[in-house]
Amino acid sequence: MKWNDTTGKGFILTGFSICSGVQVSLFAFFLFIYILALSGNLIVIGVITTTNKLHTPMYFFLCVLSFLDITSVSVTVPRMLKDLWTQQKVITFHQCLTQMFVIIWIALSDAFLLTVMCYDRYTAICYPLNYTTLMSRQLCINMISLSLIGAMLISFVNTFLVSQLPFCGHNRIENFLCEFPALLKLACGGTLTSEIVFFLLAGGAALVTFLFILISYIHIIRVILDIPSAEGKRKVFSTCSAHLMVVFLFYGTGAASNLTPPSSKEQPDKLASLFYTVFAPMLNPIIYSLRNEDVKQVLRKAIHQRSRYS
């Protein structure tokens, strides 16, 4: 029986099944993380949009990254907080599909965006004299639009295929969110097509973007090594270090969690899910703030002016 169609039965997100005393502490902890992630990304967006000096392609892409990070934590953490507070962990079939759709969309958008940001750094370092021409405003808008729309189409195809699967038997998802591998585990059968399409589209996109970033940084490193002065090398590399750290966070957690075949894992990795949906969006603005001199200067200036006003 396809209970998702006939009975309206939902899924149970087991989340963090521990004693009630620790649940309260977890609620406070994740509420703090959520506020920190929202605040950090909103500050980044506010600083960049209100500072003419930062109206460049690199910071435009950083604004989009902050928007995606806000969306990522907002589609997962409030639901987790509700489950921790009420202990009612049932999520309807359509809510689960919607959450999965947004998670796949955000993950693929991040992959495409990190690739676009890498291309920006590659152009700035390898072709500095032609940077303004190559990275025109219209090109930046087109690349972001294609990235978001392409990710949305891939996510829609995979979500639609999952929605057509028959679900029967137990309905417990051993995680705090609805992910593609977890839903396939609960399907009665006929998941081969969904798995093939997912790994061809989502897996292919992740692999191609990773290879593009890897090849680009090989060229970037070759150019940096040709710079005669150590100070020059440090300054140029500092413009890439924050991006590299974000790339490591993304591919080390998100891709590893979502692109592993469901049959190869007994249970979804909650820690990996936490990192790429909650902790990474919180850490990204901190990484870019600490590793970017322009952002730090603007923040110091704003804090100084506020302290003088106070």
N, C-alpha and C positions, 0 to 999 in steps of 0.2 A: 504493500500500500504506500502510495506517495503521500505521506502525512503532511508534507509542506503544502499540498494543494487541497486535500480533502478535509483535514481536521483543523488546520490553522495552528497546529502545535508549533511552538517555537523552540529555540535552542537554549541550553543552560550554559552560561559562561562560568566555569568553576573559579576562574580568577585565582585569588590567593586564599585558599581554604585553610585558615589557621584560627587560633583562638580569638575570641571577641576583643580581648584587651589589646592584642597586637593589631587587629583590624582598625581600631581607633587611631593608633599610631601611624599606620599606613595611610589612613585617610588624611591625616594632618600632613604627612610627608609629601604625598602626591599633590595635595592642594597647594603646598608651598612650591613644588616643582612647576605646577601649572601656572601659578602666578608669576614665577620667575621667568618661565619661557615666554609667556605673553608680554611681560614687561620688557624683557631684553629685546625681543623682536620688534615690538612697537617703538622702542627707543631708537633702534637702528633705522627703521623706516622714517621716523620723525626727523632724526638727525640728517639723513641723506636728502629727504625731500625739502628741507628748509635751509640747506647749505648749498649755495651756488657752486662752491669749489668742488663739491662731490657729485655734480651732475655730469657724470661720465659713464660710459658703458659698464665698467666694472661695478660701480655702485648701483647702477640700474638693475643689474643682475642680482646683486646682493639684496636689493629691496624685494625682488620676486622670490628669492630664497627665503627671506623672512616671512613673506606672505604664505608660502607653502608650509613653513614650520608652524605658523599659527594655526593653519588648517589641520595639520597633522595632530597636534596636541588637542585641538578642540573636538576632533572626531573620536578620540580615544579616551582621554583623561576624564571628562565629565561623566561619561558612561561608567568608567571604573569607579569614580567617586560615589556615584549613585549606588552601585552594587555593594561597595564597602559600607556605605551608610545604612542601607535598607536591608541588605542580605537577600534581596529579591533579584536573582541573577538571570531571570528569563529575558531573552531578547527575541522578538518576533522574526519570522523568516525574512520578511522584506526589510526590516531594520538591519538584520545581519548582512543581507546582500548589499544594502546601501553602504554600510560601513566597509565591507570588503571592496566595493567599487572605489570608494574614496581613497582607501589605503593603497590600492594598486595604482590609482591615478597619481597620488602624491609621490609614491616610490619611483615611478617611471618619469614623472616630471622632474624630480630631483636628479635622476640619472642624466636626462637630456640637458637640464640646466647646468649641471656641473661640467658637462661636455662643452656647452656654449661658453661658460666661464673660462674653461681651459683654452679654448680657441682664442678668447680675448687676451689672455696672458701670452699665448704663443705669438699672436700678432704684435702685441706691444713690445715683446722682447726680441723677436726675430726680425720684425719689419717695423722698427720704430718710426722711420721717416714716412711710411705709408699708413701708419696706424689710423689717423683721422679719416682717411679716405676709405680704408678697408672696413673700419667699424663705424659705418654711418648710422645715424639715428634710425632710419627706416630698416636697415639690415638687422639691427638689434631687436626692434619690435617684431619683425618677421620671424626671426629665430625663436623668440620667446613664444609667439603665437603658435608656430608650428609645433614647438615642444609640448605645450599644454594641450593642444588639440590632438596631436598624435598620441600622447599618453592617455587622453580621455577615450579615444577610439579603441585602443588596445584593451583598456580596462573594461569598456562596455562589452566587447566581444567575449572576454573571459567571464564576466559576470553573467551575461546572458546564457552562456553554455552551462554554468553552474546552476542557474535557475531552472534549467530543464532536466536536471538529474533527479532520480527518485531517491528519497530519503526515508529510511525505515529503521527500526531498532532503536538503540539509545540515541539521545540527542545532546549529550554532554560534550562541550568543547573545552578541552584542557588548556584554556588560556583565558585572558581577560578581554580578548577582541576576536573578531571574525576574520580569519585569514584564509587564503585560497587552499593551502595544504590541509588545514584543519577541516574545512568543509568537505573536501574530497574524501577524507577518511570516514566521514559519516554517510557517504552515499552508498546505496545498495549495490551499485555496479554501473557499468557503462561509462567509466571515467576516463577511458583511454583517449578519446577525442579531446576532452577538456585538458588533459595533461599535455598532449602533443601540441595543441594550439597555444597553451600557456608558455611552454618552454620554447616554442618557435618564436612567438611574438615577444613576450616579456623577457624570457631568457636571452633571446637573440638581441633585443634592444640593450639589455644590461651588458652583454658580452661586447657588442660593437662599441658602445660608449666607453667601456673600460679600456679596450684596445686603442681607441682614438686618444684617450687621455694619456695612456702609457706611451704611445709613439710621440705624442706632442711633447711630453716632458723629456723624452730622450733628446729631442731637438733643442728644447729649452736649456737643458743641462749642458749640452755641447756648446751653445752660445755663451752661457755663463762661464764655463771653463776657459773660454777664449778671452775673457775680460782680464786685462793685465793686473789691475789693483785688487787687493783683497777686500778693501772697503767697497769697491764697485760691485764685486761679486756678492757681498753681503746685502747691499741695498737692493740689487735686482732680485736675488733669491727671496728676500723678505716679502716681496710682492706676491710670491707664489706659495709661501709656507702655510698661510691660513687655508688656502684652497686645498692644498695637499692633505692637511689634517682633516678637513671636512670630507674629502674623497675617501680617506681611510676609514672614517667613522661610518660612512654610508655603505661602502662595499664590504666592509668587515662585519656588518651586522644585518642591514636590511636585505641585501642581495643573498647573503649566506642563509638567512632564515627563510626567504620566500622561494628561492630557486632550487631548494633541495627537494627531490622527489618525495611525496608523502610516504611511499612504501619504505623509504630508507630510515625513517625516524619513528620511534615508538610513541613519542609525545612531542608536541611543538615546544620549541625552546622559548620559554617565557622571558628569559633574560635578554635574548636577542631581540625579541619583539619590543621589550621595554626600551632598549637602546635606540632602535631606529625610529620608534614612534613617539617616544617621550624624552629620553635623555639627549639624543642628538639635536632635536629642535631647541632644547634649552642651552646646549653647549655651543651651537653654531654662532649666535651673536656674541658670546663671550670670546670665542676663538678669534673672530674677525675684529672685535674691539681691542683685544690684547695684542694682536699681531699686525695691526694696521695703524701706522703713525698718523695718517690723515684723520681717521675716526677718533683716535685718542686725543689729538689736538683740539678737535671740535668739542669733544666731551669735556676736556679740561677747561676750555674757554667758557662753555656754558655753565659749568659748576662754579667757576671763579666769578662770573657775572652774577649768578644767583646768590652767592655768598656775600658779594658786595652789596647787592640790593637788600639782602636780609639785614 
